[in-house]
Amino acid sequence: MTIVELVLILVRGLGQGAIFALIAMSLNVIASASSILNFAVGALMVLAGVGAYMILPSDPTLFGWIMAGLLIALGMGVFGFLQGGLTLIPLKSSVEQHSWLITTMAVSIIIGAGIHLFGGSLAFRVPSPIPPVTIYSTTTPTAYLLLIVLAVAVYLCLKWFHSRTYIGLAMSAVAQDLDASKAAGINVRRVQLASFSLAGVVLGLTGHIGAPVINISADTGIGYLLSGFTAAVVGGMGNNLGALVGGAMVGVLSMFAAYQFGGIYQDSVTMGLLILVLMIRPEGIFGLAAARKV
Amino acid sequence: MTELTSHDTAARGSFPNVSPLWVGIAVVAASVLIPGFSGNQYWSYSFTLVALYTAVAVFQNILMSEAGQFSLGQGVIFGVGAVTAASLTTLFGYPYWLSAIGGFVAGLLMGALYAGPALRVQGYYLGFVTLSAALVFPQLVIAFDSVTGGVNGVPVYVGALVTPIVGTLTPLSLLAIALAVGALSLHYVFPKTRLGRKMIVSSVSTESAQSLGTNPGVIRFIAFLIAAAGTALAGILYVPLIGFVGPTNFRVDFSVLFFLAVIVGGQGKLLAPILGIWIVYLVPNVLLADFSHLRLMIYGLVALFVMLVFPDGLVGSIEKWWTARRPADTRTSFSLQDVFDALPETAGEGAASQDDRPLVSVRGATKYFGNAVALDGAGLDIRQGTIHGLVGPNGSGKTTMLNAVSGFLKLDSGAVRLFDHDVVAMPAWKRARLGLARTFQTPRIFEALSIRDNIRIGAEGHGGAQNSGFMEALATRDLPWLDRNPSLLPHGQRRLLEILRVLESDAPVILLDEPAGGLSAEERKDLARLLVHFRDKIGKTILLVEHDLSMVWQVADDITVMELGTVAAQGAPDEIRNDANVKKLFTGV
């Protein structure tokens, strides 16, 4: 393998890994406030990409592109809020504590089916306002670099948010002890809805910024979901630093697999990594082994 | 865990007066036979396929409800069976029956592959692993095109199976009915079998299963194999029915279909898979065939709608509504006098082999949780045929000690001997089989089982075949409460029920974790009487962890007092009563 190939795999792998890391962080944001894993995160990100396709002209200006991004982030925030509401309804009454699994999975299917109705089974191509850059004589779409910046920025913002803002602190409190938070007067339902919204905003930004390099089509959401989940598990479920590291690992590894063996093996390699981590160290790199209760 | 099964006990009242099994068999058979005899090619084909899918969903239902295993990848097992059978037939030229055996074995191997991760992780983690398999499977079918036919797929024609007997009824239709009916019958009988009960116990509480001598990992493995066997059979019958097998037949949503069908129908309900497959498969694919582009959309909307409106699934919600109309039993209780009457008296064997070596012996037990010390070199000996009280303030290490003896906790250092075996490295379920039974602070009562079965599972732990004969003695009396559902028992009786289970196990050593907690004064008296009876009349050896000091002093032969992970005092009740260390810890002993 030449140095150029190595750079190519690393840069694109890290860029792709940033997508996985951002999905993993969205999973973490919701899971920490509600113990719900939102199966629709992959589809939501792809949906944001479709939004970018619809809004952006074929030759967007930088200003228009930024405005579109804000609009999509806002829209996905609202979408996340609504989906959260839908997911939380049956949890009030049902004995079926896993209802969230069905409702989020159903929303994922519905989004995919909607995209299919809108655009068939073809992938959407979204233009980039910024021309590609050349690193070590390899042409790299700027979206990969922007995604890496976005992942780090989101990580820092979440860190600040969870430790400095009231609603962020409330989320951390709910994550640690639900009953104590209720007793302390936190409106748990509102905090959980906020977490769905926040994840929606993150996914909206990811889908918009990554649109030129994301595979935007009806059935790709689930693949992104699994890669994002693998990133979260590798890093340690609930740990955003872990998501960042795990995302990078999954991204580079699957890019390497695609380069070495062909794109068709990309998901297989990710699955192999997921199984390997679950078998050897289920708590992930940064996770703590949960104390066993008897 | 959620509600498991409810078709099993008469306790719920006779919901449908007809057994749901016969309803299921009639529906499946009629749906295939009627179009078959009337010669309707299209409906014959559709309902034969629906029967195969129903069988897969039934096995998914068993896997989810009885075994508590969460798989989103059953379609892969189906696909592995189908692709293997098709390739062997068409690409490699083997006869179909031989290829079908190959497909069946391949499906079983796939099931065993799922069981691997299931030994380590549970719940949605397992769901994600199996979902990734569902995502990757069609890709691998394409990638290994030399053995699978790749993107183009493999055509298969098995004349003997698809030639009509009458009308459009083929031998294949009959096989599909047989498979679906067999699956339904298995699910109907399964919770009443020994393995079924073990599976239910393991899925609700792995600790409880281990304390009953069951290795939950083995049970999970068996559950995956059973589900894989049924699913692979459906897969190999699918091959001649559909006549063409390719990667597009088994996309992710194919696996999710079976999962959603069970949920939409109502997890754990016998008829749920039939109704579920009709709604999530038949309606969008066949009845709304003109809207095939809306198929996935309908599928998602139906799942969402059912979850929001009928959170227990359709069959579950109907059953709930039905039972709500009937006057329900508000309370069940059992009579302890019945129990005392049936208690065996076999003190002879136990007491005869009296020797001085303790049955349980712990030395220098040390355990840290992070920086906090739970056990700091504590030890104790339990003599045969005695009640050994273990007391101490909260956090002194009593329950940790009990867990160290029963194997639920790995000591940092120290020795544990049980019946003169070194058991430090032995898992809990093996220790249980040596003859150790225990209860938990929160009683582990299984509401999917009747009171009778809740007691009977005790005998399925220790040694296997042995039991105390207590259950048989009870069964000869006509006691209506035996077949009731334990969900209606008051708290105190739930505890007693767990203790009766331990008795039925015939284990010589019994560990009780705060059995008197939450009991009334009256119930405490009954409990003390029961313990003394166990020791004096049946020859049991008991470790009693308890906060009710007056009860401990009343029944125990030896007492160990713990403080901060160490033994503060040890000896006969009368000696300890005046010990200065003990007086410091408790006032008013």
Boltz contact constraints between the chains, C-beta under 6 A:
constraints:
  - contact:
      token1: [A, 37]
      token2: [B, 124]
      max_distance: 6.0
  - contact:
      token1: [A, 90]
      token2: [B, 307]
      max_distance: 6.0
  - contact:
      token1: [A, 90]
      token2: [B, 308]
      max_distance: 6.0
  - contact:
      token1: [A, 90]
      token2: [B, 311]
      max_distance: 6.0
  - contact:
      token1: [A, 94]
      token2: [B, 311]
      max_distance: 6.0
  - contact:
      token1: [A, 95]
      token2: [B, 2]
      max_distance: 6.0
  - contact:
      token1: [A, 95]
      token2: [B, 3]
      max_distance: 6.0
  - contact:
      token1: [A, 96]
      token2: [B, 2]
      max_distance: 6.0
  - contact:
      token1: [A, 96]
      token2: [B, 311]
      max_distance: 6.0
  - contact:
      token1: [A, 99]
      token2: [B, 307]
      max_distance: 6.0
  - contact:
      token1: [A, 99]
      token2: [B, 311]
      max_distance: 6.0
  - contact:
      token1: [A, 102]
      token2: [B, 263]
      max_distance: 6.0
  - contact:
      token1: [A, 102]
      token2: [B, 303]
      max_distance: 6.0
  - contact:
      token1: [A, 102]
      token2: [B, 307]
      max_distance: 6.0
  - contact:
      token1: [A, 103]
      token2: [B, 307]
      max_distance: 6.0
  - contact:
      token1: [A, 106]
      token2: [B, 300]
      max_distance: 6.0
  - contact:
      token1: [A, 106]
      token2: [B, 303]
      max_distance: 6.0
  - contact:
      token1: [A, 106]
      token2: [B, 304]
      max_distance: 6.0
  - contact:
      token1: [A, 109]
      token2: [B, 296]
      max_distance: 6.0
  - contact:
      token1: [A, 109]
      token2: [B, 300]
      max_distance: 6.0
  - contact:
      token1: [A, 110]
      token2: [B, 300]
      max_distance: 6.0
  - contact:
      token1: [A, 113]
      token2: [B, 296]
      max_distance: 6.0
  - contact:
      token1: [A, 113]
      token2: [B, 297]
      max_distance: 6.0
  - contact:
      token1: [A, 113]
      token2: [B, 300]
      max_distance: 6.0
  - contact:
      token1: [A, 222]
      token2: [B, 252]
      max_distance: 6.0
  - contact:
      token1: [A, 226]
      token2: [B, 132]
      max_distance: 6.0
  - contact:
      token1: [A, 229]
      token2: [B, 128]
      max_distance: 6.0
  - contact:
      token1: [A, 264]
      token2: [B, 139]
      max_distance: 6.0
  - contact:
      token1: [A, 264]
      token2: [B, 143]
      max_distance: 6.0
  - contact:
      token1: [A, 267]
      token2: [B, 135]
      max_distance: 6.0
  - contact:
      token1: [A, 267]
      token2: [B, 136]
      max_distance: 6.0
  - contact:
      token1: [A, 268]
      token2: [B, 136]
      max_distance: 6.0
  - contact:
      token1: [A, 271]
      token2: [B, 132]
      max_distance: 6.0
  - contact:
      token1: [A, 271]
      token2: [B, 136]
      max_distance: 6.0
  - contact:
      token1: [A, 275]
      token2: [B, 117]
      max_distance: 6.0
  - contact:
      token1: [A, 278]
      token2: [B, 117]
      max_distance: 6.0
  - contact:
      token1: [A, 278]
      token2: [B, 120]
      max_distance: 6.0
  - contact:
      token1: [A, 278]
      token2: [B, 121]
      max_distance: 6.0
  - contact:
      token1: [A, 279]
      token2: [B, 120]
      max_distance: 6.0
  - contact:
      token1: [A, 282]
      token2: [B, 121]
      max_distance: 6.0
  - contact:
      token1: [A, 294]
      token2: [B, 207]
      max_distance: 6.0
  - contact:
      token1: [A, 294]
      token2: [B, 403]
      max_distance: 6.0
  - contact:
      token1: [A, 294]
      token2: [B, 408]
      max_distance: 6.0
